[in-house]
Amino acid sequence: MAKKNTQVPLIEGADRETPMMRQYSQFKAQFPGAILLFRVGDFYETFGEDAITTSRILGITLTKRHNGSSSETELAGFPHHSLETYLPKLVKAGQRVAICDQLEDPRFTKKIVKRGVTELVTPGVSYNDAVLEGRRNNYLASICVMKDLWGLSLVDISTGEFMTTEGSQEFIDKLLQSFTPSEVLISRAFRNEWQEWTKDNYSTYYLEDWFFQTSFGEDMLMRHFKVQSLKGFGIAELPQGIAAAGAIMHYLSENNHKDLRHIAGISRIEEDRYVWLDKFTIRNLELLAPQQNGGVALIDVLDKTLTQMGARMLRKWIALPLKDKNRIEERLSMVEILFEYPELLEEIQDALRHIGDIERLISKVSSKRAKPRELLQLKKSLWKVAELKMLLETQSSTLLHKFSNQLNACEYITKKIDVELSDEPKALTNEGGLIKDGVNAALDELRGLVQNSKEYLEKVRQNAAIETGIQSLKIEYNKIYGYYLEVSHANQHKVPKTWIRKQTLTTAERYITEELKIYEDKILTADEKINILEQQLFIQLVESAADFTLPVQQNGRILATLDCLGNFAQIAQKQHYTKPTMSDSTVLNIKAGRHVVIEAQLPPDQPYIPNDTYLDTEHQQIIVITGPNMAGKSALLRQTALIVLMAQIGCFVPAQSAEIGIIDKIFTRVGASDNLAKGESTFMVEMMETASIMNNLSERSLVLMDEIGRGTSTYDGISIAWAILEYLHNHPKHRVKTLFATHYHELNELAHDLVRIRNFHVTIKESGNRIIFLRKLAEGGSEHSFGIHVAQMAGMPPQIVQRANEIMHFLEAQRQQPEGEGQASSPTLPKPSESSPIQFVEALTPEVQQVLTILERLDINTLSPVEALLKLNELKNLVR
């Protein structure tokens, strides 16, 4: 972190600052890059540049004040109870916010109030529900850059999840796209390269380079986990990963996040355990986010989870599909059980609906940030966990028993919360009503004192009236004298000498007694003592609950897994998905496969047209798919990849059947994506992505390529596509399963010479000058792309469509004419025909074209009047 700077005043005129402003400047120096919310009475105030920024983001009034200096200082603030409203807006705007609270009650000090920064909230570090998205993790990432080997660590402080890994820049880039951290820590020395690479796509905080040393990271992690070695976590051989993780822990510690018991372990992201999905594939397949505004991603279709924990886990599953056949089949078997027993699934899901986000609740408990109602929610959730555990125990399945055995009912703390915490506690700890009666004798006595004060004072009055004989005696209260006895002048002679006169009125005298003052002191301080004692008891209860951090976190992981698998079963029931067969072979055999996302968006009465896909490494390694634009070639490619991916995360698939030999890498090259900011054209981006695929192939890879070469000239494009297909077929090491969609029909020739290439096309039906997309895959190549038809369907002006037809026929004739036969050295296109009303109408519809054809063939001289009328009626019917 930056060193404290107490020499340079942060606010102009600081040499003449008030004590409070000097205090402010000291805290501001500790957190120079953060907005400091400075508690003053019932408000959080900001000053100077912080005030200007805060005013702009929050839309609150900006004022100016002297604050003891000769010049004015900008000021902007808001009521302290509005923190939950305004803090998220500041953080979501990318600001780091230091919250400086009053640590003592101003009523009990004559000096300046003691203050301290109680929390630093940043885009990647927050427990605040208003800042966090419940269904997504909020990761803080740290990157250690060491030549060709990079380290990456990710922590979600709101759940306690902590991970690390190391690998190539490409691998780290892929993980960043998958996990989408809210904030990134990186060395200041790498600042320029990072900004060039990411184009400021991440909220970034720069640290000194020495924070990213492996020895420093080891020391930080071993001290935090209280261990002598990191071998038990499986990360001891990751020096860059350790360095990145150590930088995170130091950052949290330096920024007032001391209670981190819920970060109880660190796991390794093992590249070899998961399917390789490069950043292009994650983007092209729209796994976690759509490419276009208003689009639908795979996660949007598959995520019907009932808990926030389940939603977060599902995102990780999609980003990291499994390669381990046994783990995949275990998930699929669990989905099958829930699929076949819908009543059991309904019972499990009903329990899940009543379970809160216990991962984040226990993190707040462990860090001593839990509010009363959150502790109550934890209790109710653990009750449901106990019920779910019993439900699973009664089932015959060993898989369900495994889940049951891993759940912990946490009976002790559940009962303790139930006995001690009020059933309807207030939102905050200082509002009273936290602890039940019978928990603490001192608390019960104080409450009795407050509740019975009126009765007690009446007894005091009655005893005094009997003692003095003054029946009109009154006991009253005011802020100056407290409780007092009021006696009329007529009865003044009856007042005992032990009473102390405090005030004379025109009609009466007011007295106090020692007994009254003692009781007054008890009553006036009872509420405050109750508040203090209740808060102490609540803190003790929170600390007791914190002892159950590990079992509650374990419950969270098991519940999230159950939620994901139950979610898969429910979707499979509703959408008629089937269980895939996983194998160690290299065969991919999908029968009647469907596109999961497109199908979900179709109207109920419009079925999706299914297609078969078969690939292996012996007979049909590469399929070249031709067909018209818009016929569904791209959808077929994507649906194949999505079916494989769904199967390998443990989900049933949209197909009649699917045999899937484990895939270890999925590569896609689909869609145009200019990167003009870097001066890269569509074709350059296409070639870079294709080169990345060619350099990272494996025997079990699945490659999907769509319209390769279209970003350059026709002959260049054909040549490149041709060479790529030859390379994939003749690769010296790997026979990579490939789907290759193209509009270059010349590529169909490859199947004659390369034995593992097969030609397929997406079928269409021609009706006159119209085409109907049947969206069915069939063997054999297609000879036409029907691009002009598609242009006409898209609403292209008819003059353009007509002219395109003329040019196309001319070029086809030129290509078919033998070389040297009557060809001019520079063939000239035919001149555009002059437009006329008839020609304009001709281009509008096929029906009009048919009418014109009939008229051209008609011999008017041979027609009788009756035949002419009949023919006219026929033509009229054609154009209706």
VOLOFI-382873 format. One record per residue (C-alpha): residue number from 1; x, y, z. Coordinates in pm, whole numbers, plus 50000, padded with zeros to 5 digits. Each point is the difference from the previous one (the first is absolute). Layout:
REM residues N
NUM X Y Z
...
END
This chain:
REM residues 880
1 50000 50000 50000
2 50108 50362 49961
3 50192 50148 50294
4 49829 50245 50229
5 50061 50361 49913
6 49950 50232 50294
7 50232 50272 49873
8 49788 50137 49718
9 49656 50138 50098
10 49719 49827 49810
11 49777 50304 50015
12 50116 50351 49923
13 50056 50195 50320
14 50052 49681 50202
15 50253 50175 50223
16 49702 50186 50149
17 49760 49702 50006
18 49765 49923 50283
19 50079 49687 50208
20 49729 49809 49814
21 50145 50091 49660
22 50347 49902 50115
23 49853 49665 50097
24 49840 49975 49656
25 50330 50076 49827
26 50177 49724 50193
27 49751 49738 49886
28 49996 50133 49646
29 50379 49959 49988
30 49961 49631 50087
31 49760 49940 49710
32 50107 50248 49731
33 49825 49822 49712
34 49667 49961 50176
35 49703 50224 50067
36 49994 50052 50378
37 49649 50000 50151
38 50061 50189 50326
39 49732 49956 50268
40 49901 50331 50160
41 49701 49963 50230
42 49713 49856 49798
43 50170 50058 49661
44 50277 49859 49785
45 50193 50293 49858
46 50250 50023 49714
47 50241 50287 49935
48 50201 50149 49715
49 50041 49784 49689
50 49813 49719 50174
51 49700 50230 50039
52 50008 50099 49634
53 50012 49634 49888
54 49736 49889 50251
55 49765 50281 49904
56 50029 49911 49633
57 49944 49624 50044
58 49721 50023 50257
59 49830 50311 49866
60 50010 50174 50340
61 50062 50366 50078
62 50356 50130 50001
63 50062 50282 50249
64 50303 50190 50129
65 50121 50066 50351
66 50306 50156 50165
67 50063 49720 50252
68 50246 50219 50187
69 50215 50088 49699
70 50031 50328 49815
71 49872 49848 49675
72 49679 49814 49930
73 49976 49621 49977
74 49741 49806 49801
75 49761 49796 50212
76 49741 49732 49916
77 49828 49763 50241
78 49698 49783 50069
79 49822 49860 50312
80 50176 49700 50155
81 49687 49786 49967
82 50018 50047 49622
83 50337 49822 49975
84 49839 49684 49860
85 49848 50210 49721
86 50302 50208 49903
87 50294 49765 50060
88 49908 49758 49716
89 49978 50289 49754
90 50352 50113 50085
91 50146 49648 49978
92 49819 49914 49677
93 50145 50318 49853
94 50343 49843 50058
95 50088 50193 50316
96 50185 49866 50304
97 49821 50124 50314
98 50149 50022 50351
99 49733 50022 50271
100 50119 50200 50302
101 49765 49954 50295
102 49972 50153 50348
103 50139 49744 50244
104 49853 50159 50312
105 49683 50184 50101
106 50053 50378 49974
107 49788 50043 50316
108 50268 49837 50213
109 50306 50193 49889
110 50104 50363 50028
111 50281 49955 49746
112 49976 49936 49626
113 49811 49679 49932
114 50218 49696 49942
115 49963 49877 49642
116 50139 49717 49787
117 49967 49850 49654
118 49783 49695 50062
119 49984 49872 49644
120 50145 50058 49656
121 49749 49908 49731
122 50124 49960 49644
123 49844 49850 49685
124 50161 49666 50087
125 49979 50010 50381
126 49660 50032 50161
127 49756 49822 50230
128 49720 50245 49922
129 49696 49832 49843
130 49913 50316 49810
131 50344 50000 49836
132 50011 49626 49927
133 49806 49805 49738
134 49849 49701 50174
135 50026 49761 49705
136 50358 50089 49907
137 50327 49986 50188
138 50177 50325 50072
139 50363 49914 49935
140 50307 50200 50086
141 50278 49880 49769
142 50375 50034 50036
143 50242 49945 49712
144 50372 49933 50034
145 50187 50046 49672
146 50329 49814 49957
147 50113 49984 49637
148 49816 49707 49836
149 49844 49866 50321
150 49719 50193 50164
151 49838 49946 50339
152 49632 50066 50069
153 49815 49995 50330
154 49630 50063 50058
155 49818 50060 50326
156 49635 50071 50073
157 50009 50151 50348
158 49621 49977 50022
159 50009 49617 49980
160 50355 49914 50109
161 50086 49831 49669
162 50375 50030 49929
163 50174 49856 49691
164 50333 50026 49827
165 50178 49869 49691
166 50271 50085 49751
167 50051 49955 49628
168 50041 50179 49670
169 49861 50346 49933
170 49736 49834 49779
171 49887 49776 50288
172 49980 50292 50242
173 49811 50206 49743
174 49752 49715 49958
175 49944 49976 50377
176 49949 50375 50029
177 49728 49980 49735
178 49839 49702 50174
179 50006 50137 50356
180 49955 50371 49910
181 50162 50148 50314
182 49862 50329 50128
183 50345 50128 50084
184 50357 49905 49909
185 50320 50053 50197
186 50318 50022 49795
187 50353 50135 50031
188 50049 50367 49929
189 50301 49900 49789
190 49768 49822 49756
191 49750 50287 49976
192 50061 50103 49637
193 49992 49644 49863
194 49685 49920 50200
195 49815 50306 49871
196 50106 49922 49643
197 49886 49641 50037
198 49665 50055 50172
199 49905 50348 49876
200 49883 50084 50356
201 49730 49731 49992
202 50069 49925 50368
203 49993 50212 50312
204 50369 49985 50089
205 50206 50087 50307
206 50378 50017 49967
207 50232 49877 50275
208 50373 50022 50044
209 50193 49720 49831
210 50136 49852 50323
211 49651 49890 50106
212 50018 49739 49721
213 50302 49806 50130
214 49959 49626 50058
215 50174 50007 50341
216 49774 50281 50115
217 49694 49810 49876
218 50102 49681 50178
219 50046 50187 50327
220 49661 50175 49969
221 49813 49677 49921
222 50167 49785 50266
223 49934 50263 50267
224 49637 50032 49898
225 49931 49626 49983
226 50228 49929 50301
227 50194 49726 49818
228 50368 49920 49948
229 49965 49907 49634
230 49766 50060 49706
231 50029 49641 49874
232 49671 49905 50163
233 49819 50243 49770
234 50166 49860 49687
235 50151 50335 49900
236 50358 49965 50126
237 50130 49961 49644
238 49833 50317 49873
239 50244 50284 50079
240 49817 50259 49789
241 49663 49887 50131
242 50128 50030 50359
243 50135 50348 49930
244 49663 50112 49860
245 49811 49850 50297
246 50236 50163 50251
247 49943 50340 49842
248 49623 49955 50048
249 50036 49912 50369
250 50227 50298 50062
251 49759 50231 49818
252 49708 49881 50213
253 50198 50028 50324
254 50124 50350 49925
255 49649 50115 49920
256 49840 49919 50335
257 49877 49651 49916
258 50144 49820 50301
259 49730 49741 50079
260 50052 49756 49715
261 49944 49666 50171
262 49747 49911 49733
263 50283 49993 49744
264 50092 49662 50144
265 50184 49846 49706
266 50135 50056 49653
267 49940 49771 49700
268 50187 49952 49677
269 49842 50057 49660
270 50144 49700 49815
271 50009 50066 49629
272 50017 49626 49920
273 49673 49923 50181
274 49779 50215 49779
275 49908 50032 49634
276 50207 50267 49831
277 49775 50282 49885
278 50198 50295 49870
279 49861 50350 50036
280 49879 50000 49637
281 49797 49684 50057
282 49846 50132 50323
283 49899 50313 49809
284 49892 49832 49675
285 49784 49737 50171
286 49848 50270 50225
287 50042 49781 50306
288 49987 50262 50274
289 49894 50316 49819
290 49837 50080 49664
291 50203 50185 49739
292 49712 50230 49912
293 49784 50212 50227
294 49676 49818 50063
295 50152 49666 49903
296 49972 49677 50200
297 50298 49807 50133
298 50019 49633 50095
299 50003 50091 50371
300 49667 50182 49953
301 49837 49682 49872
302 50159 49752 50240
303 49981 50203 50320
304 49672 49922 50173
305 50174 49941 50332
306 49814 50084 50320
307 50288 50127 50214
308 50259 50265 49940
309 50265 49746 50096
310 49880 49769 49723
311 49999 50279 49744
312 50361 50090 50083
313 50111 49636 49978
314 49827 49950 49665
315 50197 50289 49850
316 50325 49830 50106
317 49884 49666 49857
318 49927 50158 49662
319 50332 50183 49997
320 50189 49684 50103
321 49844 49685 49842
322 50144 49672 50127
323 50230 49756 49820
324 49986 49730 50268
325 49754 49738 49875
326 49927 49867 50350
327 49912 50342 50140
328 49781 50077 49699
329 49814 49669 50035
330 49949 50056 50373
331 49825 50330 49926
332 49796 49841 49720
333 49895 49712 50227
334 49878 50245 50262
335 49804 50193 49738
336 49851 49670 49880
337 49878 49912 50351
338 49832 50338 50042
339 49865 49982 49644
340 49838 49661 50064
341 49855 50094 50340
342 49826 50336 49950
343 49833 49989 50342
344 50338 49971 50171
345 50132 50283 49784
346 49705 50216 50103
347 50067 49934 50371
348 50368 50086 49963
349 49926 50317 49808
350 49735 50104 50251
351 50265 49981 50274
352 50248 50195 49788
353 49747 50279 49944
354 50001 50071 50375
355 50379 50003 50041
356 50177 50334 49990
357 50346 50076 49866
358 50179 49830 50289
359 50339 50039 49830
360 49978 50377 50024
361 49814 49995 50332
362 50276 49802 50173
363 50263 50228 49845
364 49831 50296 50166
365 49980 49807 50327
366 50367 49904 49986
367 50108 50357 49924
368 49771 50134 50278
369 49784 50193 49755
370 49678 49801 50041
371 49685 50189 50087
372 49728 49855 50225
373 49763 49905 49720
374 50285 49834 49809
375 50075 49781 50302
376 49631 49913 50016
377 50007 49909 49630
378 50301 49776 50062
379 49806 49816 50272
380 49696 49944 49777
381 50223 49881 49714
382 50179 49750 50225
383 49662 49866 50112
384 49922 49927 49636
385 50343 49842 49954
386 49917 49760 50284
387 49666 49913 49834
388 50170 49945 49663
389 50264 49779 50163
390 49728 49778 50148
391 49817 49985 49665
392 50312 49880 49817
393 50077 49746 50274
394 49668 49825 49938
395 50075 49937 49631
396 50145 49673 49870
397 50257 50160 49766
398 50362 49992 50118
399 50057 50325 49813
400 49730 50172 50204
401 50147 49853 50319
402 50335 50149 49901
403 49842 50344 49983
404 49821 49943 50331
405 50321 49897 50175
406 50174 50316 49885
407 49729 50229 50141
408 50039 50125 50356
409 49684 50098 50191
410 50206 50224 50235
411 49748 49923 50274
412 50188 50172 50284
413 50021 50344 49842
414 49651 49974 49847
415 49853 49931 50343
416 50213 50270 50165
417 49883 50266 49752
418 49642 49883 50043
419 50019 50024 50381
420 50183 50333 50024
421 49915 50213 49696
422 49664 50176 49983
423 49756 49846 49752
424 49945 50343 49842
425 50320 50199 50057
426 50045 50356 49879
427 50215 50069 49693
428 50295 50146 50195
429 50167 49902 50326
430 49950 50340 50163
431 49622 50000 49960
432 49932 49765 50293
433 49784 49689 50022
434 50285 49763 49904
435 50008 49745 50279
436 49716 49792 50143
437 49898 50008 50367
438 50160 49739 50224
439 50337 50006 49823
440 50179 50238 50239
441 49893 50085 50359
442 50147 50352 49995
443 49820 50076 49675
444 49672 49870 50141
445 50041 50221 50310
446 50064 50310 49792
447 49701 49929 49779
448 49784 49946 50307
449 50117 50334 50135
450 49898 50184 49683
451 49671 49813 49961
452 49898 50046 50367
453 50125 50356 50048
454 49650 50157 50005
455 49878 49754 50260
456 50310 50054 50214
457 49970 50381 49988
458 49636 49974 50098
459 50101 49793 50304
460 50259 50266 50093
461 49729 50269 49977
462 49755 49799 50209
463 50261 49929 50271
464 50094 50370 50013
465 49633 50100 50020
466 49941 49763 50290
467 50319 50117 50174
468 49918 50371 49971
469 49622 49991 49987
470 50009 50201 49674
471 49744 49822 49782
472 50038 50248 49711
473 50370 49915 49963
474 50117 49959 49638
475 50312 49848 49834
476 50097 50171 49673
477 50304 50011 49768
478 50184 50264 49800
479 50341 50013 49832
480 50144 50251 50251
481 49920 49835 50333
482 49910 49649 49892
483 49735 49836 50225
484 49865 50223 50280
485 49721 50019 50260
486 49760 50294 49968
487 49830 50135 50317
488 49743 50283 50018
489 50081 50301 50218
490 49715 49900 50233
491 50179 49673 50087
492 50355 50139 50010
493 50016 49971 50381
494 49961 49622 49974
495 50315 49950 49787
496 50276 49799 50179
497 50333 50173 50058
498 50180 49729 49795
499 49832 50119 49682
500 50203 50241 49789
501 49819 50304 49851
502 50089 50056 49632
503 49742 50250 49868
504 49731 50238 50125
505 49690 50064 49793
506 49710 50238 50061
507 49780 49717 50125
508 50239 49725 50103
509 50351 49892 50100
510 50207 49729 49829
511 50223 49761 50198
512 50234 49709 49934
513 50098 49713 50230
514 50301 49770 50008
515 49781 49697 49928
516 49846 50170 49697
517 50339 50101 49857
518 50139 49647 50037
519 49704 49853 49820
520 50008 50274 49738
521 50361 49912 49923
522 49904 49635 49957
523 49711 50079 49766
524 50186 50256 49787
525 50300 49774 49948
526 49802 49677 49965
527 49922 50045 49629
528 50363 50073 49921
529 50117 49706 50212
530 49746 49774 49831
531 50128 50111 49658
532 50364 49941 50097
533 49930 49663 50161
534 49788 49881 49708
535 50274 50089 49755
536 50256 49815 50211
537 49779 49690 50012
538 49937 50024 49625
539 50373 50023 49929
540 50055 49690 50214
541 49728 49822 49804
542 50162 50102 49671
543 50338 49873 50122
544 49841 49667 50093
545 49849 49976 49652
546 50339 50085 49845
547 50137 49677 50148
548 49776 49819 49749
549 50145 50178 49695
550 50154 49689 49842
551 49696 49769 50031
552 49767 50272 49876
553 50228 50064 49701
554 50000 49627 49931
555 49618 50006 50014
556 50003 50286 49752
557 50204 49802 49748
558 49782 49689 50034
559 49678 50201 49970
560 50135 50183 49694
561 50086 49666 49837
562 49655 49856 50078
563 49843 50317 49863
564 50195 49977 49672
565 49925 49632 49949
566 49633 50043 50092
567 49989 50292 49759
568 50138 49776 49722
569 49738 49734 50076
570 49714 50248 49993
571 50114 50153 49671
572 50040 49653 49851
573 49642 49911 50098
574 49858 50319 49857
575 50205 50015 49678
576 50018 49624 49930
577 50376 49969 50029
578 50170 49659 50014
579 50290 49856 50195
580 50317 49993 49786
581 50226 49696 49991
582 50358 50092 50087
583 50286 49789 49866
584 50377 49991 49966
585 49970 49957 49623
586 50054 50276 49746
587 49646 49970 49860
588 49750 50284 50010
589 49659 49871 49900
590 49700 50230 50056
591 49658 49890 49880
592 49735 50268 49943
593 50195 50269 50180
594 49849 50342 50066
595 50139 50346 50082
596 49925 50055 50368
597 49980 50381 49985
598 49812 50038 49670
599 49749 49732 50097
600 49926 50174 50331
601 49905 50319 49813
602 49771 49842 49742
603 49621 50038 50034
604 49834 49694 50160
605 49841 49895 49670
606 50324 50019 49800
607 50225 49695 50041
608 50374 50019 49952
609 50125 49800 49698
610 50243 49740 50143
611 50313 49870 49826
612 50241 49711 50037
613 50372 50052 50041
614 50256 49721 49975
615 50377 50044 50026
616 50282 49759 50068
617 50371 49971 49927
618 49984 49708 49756
619 49730 50062 49740
620 49833 50338 50046
621 50247 50233 50168
622 49902 50320 49817
623 49660 50109 49874
624 49989 50283 49746
625 49656 50161 50016
626 49874 50215 49713
627 49666 50162 49944
628 49829 50334 49967
629 50062 50284 50239
630 49738 49998 50278
631 49939 49627 49949
632 50133 49908 50343
633 50364 49900 49949
634 50125 50213 50292
635 49722 49876 50228
636 50096 49641 49923
637 50363 50067 50093
638 49909 50171 50324
639 49742 49742 50102
640 50260 49723 49967
641 50242 50184 50230
642 49727 50084 50250
643 49880 49640 50017
644 50357 49883 50071
645 50048 50269 50261
646 49667 49930 50171
647 50083 49630 50020
648 50340 50068 50155
649 49858 50222 50273
650 49765 49716 50093
651 49682 50120 49832
652 49758 49807 49781
653 50005 50118 49637
654 49748 50111 49737
655 50023 49693 49777
656 49832 49669 49939
657 50327 49834 50103
658 50363 50102 50031
659 50317 49793 50025
660 50283 50231 50093
661 50362 49895 50010
662 50159 50235 50253
663 50106 50328 49839
664 50298 50181 50153
665 49999 50320 49793
666 49727 50190 49814
667 50107 50258 49745
668 49767 50226 49803
669 50060 50252 49726
670 49663 50152 49922
671 49874 50349 49939
672 50177 50320 49906
673 50163 50205 50271
674 50199 50304 49893
675 50245 50137 50253
676 50038 50342 49847
677 50134 50146 50324
678 50313 49791 49946
679 50003 50061 49626
680 49898 49642 49927
681 49753 49924 49723
682 49741 49727 49998
683 50231 49785 49792
684 50297 50057 50234
685 49793 49901 50305
686 49872 49696 49810
687 50352 49889 49912
688 50129 50059 50356
689 49721 49788 50147
690 50053 49730 49737
691 50375 49997 50062
692 49936 49954 50372
693 49786 49695 49920
694 50254 49845 49763
695 50278 50037 50260
696 49809 49840 50289
697 49838 49690 49854
698 49967 49666 50178
699 49865 49655 49910
700 49677 50065 50192
701 49940 50354 49878
702 49675 50113 49840
703 50048 50275 49741
704 49715 50209 49862
705 50082 50237 49716
706 49749 50220 49825
707 50065 50187 49673
708 50378 50005 50027
709 50157 50234 49744
710 49701 50222 49933
711 50186 50307 50124
712 50227 50011 49694
713 49968 49951 49623
714 49818 49693 49872
715 50307 49818 49870
716 50204 50085 50310
717 49716 49879 50219
718 49957 49672 49811
719 50373 49937 50007
720 50027 50057 50376
721 49694 49789 50079
722 50126 49722 49770
723 50342 49999 50167
724 49848 49994 50350
725 49784 49697 49916
726 50298 49817 49854
727 50205 50082 50310
728 49729 49871 50235
729 49960 49680 49796
730 50372 49930 49959
731 50118 50116 50343
732 50300 49785 50099
733 49882 49944 50359
734 49628 50058 50039
735 49684 49919 49811
736 49792 50290 50124
737 49621 49973 49975
738 49888 50299 49795
739 49682 50163 49875
740 50083 50245 49722
741 49718 50219 49867
742 50074 50194 49683
743 49844 50177 49704
744 50297 49896 49780
745 49847 49711 49807
746 50337 49931 49845
747 50103 49838 50330
748 49769 49708 49922
749 50276 49875 49771
750 50216 49912 50300
751 49782 49701 50086
752 50115 49829 49679
753 50363 49992 50111
754 49991 50007 50384
755 49840 49684 50133
756 49875 50130 50338
757 49826 50309 49864
758 49627 49978 49928
759 49779 50255 49827
760 49663 50096 50144
761 49760 50282 49922
762 49708 50169 50171
763 49695 49935 49785
764 49770 50256 49844
765 49695 49983 49778
766 49968 50220 49694
767 49656 50131 49910
768 50016 50210 49690
769 50248 50275 50081
770 49955 49946 50371
771 50188 49771 50238
772 49869 49831 50314
773 50254 49906 50268
774 49941 49642 50111
775 50295 50016 50248
776 50071 49629 49956
777 50350 49861 49951
778 50046 49763 49709
779 50295 49827 49837
780 50165 50160 49699
781 50112 50351 49921
782 49791 50300 49895
783 50068 50183 49675
784 49843 50336 50075
785 50003 50244 50290
786 49674 50176 49899
787 50143 50325 50129
788 49793 50213 49761
789 49683 49828 50120
790 50092 50080 50357
791 50063 50363 49905
792 49653 50014 49844
793 49845 49847 50312
794 50178 50259 50213
795 49825 50281 49814
796 50279 50106 49765
797 49871 50252 49739
798 49880 49811 49690
799 50232 50191 49761
800 50300 49865 50196
801 49864 49646 50002
802 49935 50009 49625
803 50346 50141 49926
804 50167 49741 50224
805 49829 49723 49802
806 50130 50146 49672
807 50355 50020 50133
808 49988 49649 50150
809 49885 49842 49673
810 50270 50189 49809
811 50277 49888 50237
812 49880 49639 49995
813 50004 50005 49618
814 50352 50145 50001
815 50122 49730 50240
816 49845 49718 49798
817 50140 50124 49666
818 50321 49813 49904
819 50311 50212 50036
820 50093 50187 49681
821 49663 49944 49828
822 49878 50339 49895
823 50091 50159 50332
824 50110 50355 50001
825 50309 50077 50202
826 49783 50205 50234
827 49641 49870 49994
828 49744 50273 50046
829 49686 49966 50204
830 49672 50055 49813
831 49862 50350 50029
832 49713 50041 50242
833 49667 49971 49822
834 49792 50315 50005
835 49745 49996 50274
836 49636 50005 49902
837 49683 49955 50202
838 49970 49642 49873
839 50362 49913 50089
840 49957 50150 50345
841 49690 49793 50067
842 50174 49693 49860
843 50259 50009 50271
844 49744 50036 50272
845 49838 49656 50012
846 50034 49656 49836
847 49628 50010 49912
848 50046 50307 49778
849 50298 49829 49835
850 49773 49703 49919
851 49739 50231 49847
852 50261 50160 49777
853 50123 49658 49883
854 49647 49899 49902
855 49950 50327 49813
856 50323 49954 49804
857 49888 49655 49880
858 49648 50113 49917
859 49902 50030 49628
860 49740 50275 50003
861 49914 49948 49629
862 49862 49651 50062
863 49790 50083 50308
864 49621 50020 49978
865 49829 50267 50213
866 49873 49735 50246
867 50350 49842 50031
868 50147 50344 50059
869 49756 50065 50286
870 50075 49660 50154
871 50378 50062 49975
872 49959 50344 50155
873 49808 49846 50291
874 50277 49740 50043
875 50266 50273 50015
876 49790 50201 50242
877 49978 49700 50237
878 50377 49955 49986
879 50074 50346 50139
880 49734 50010 50270
END
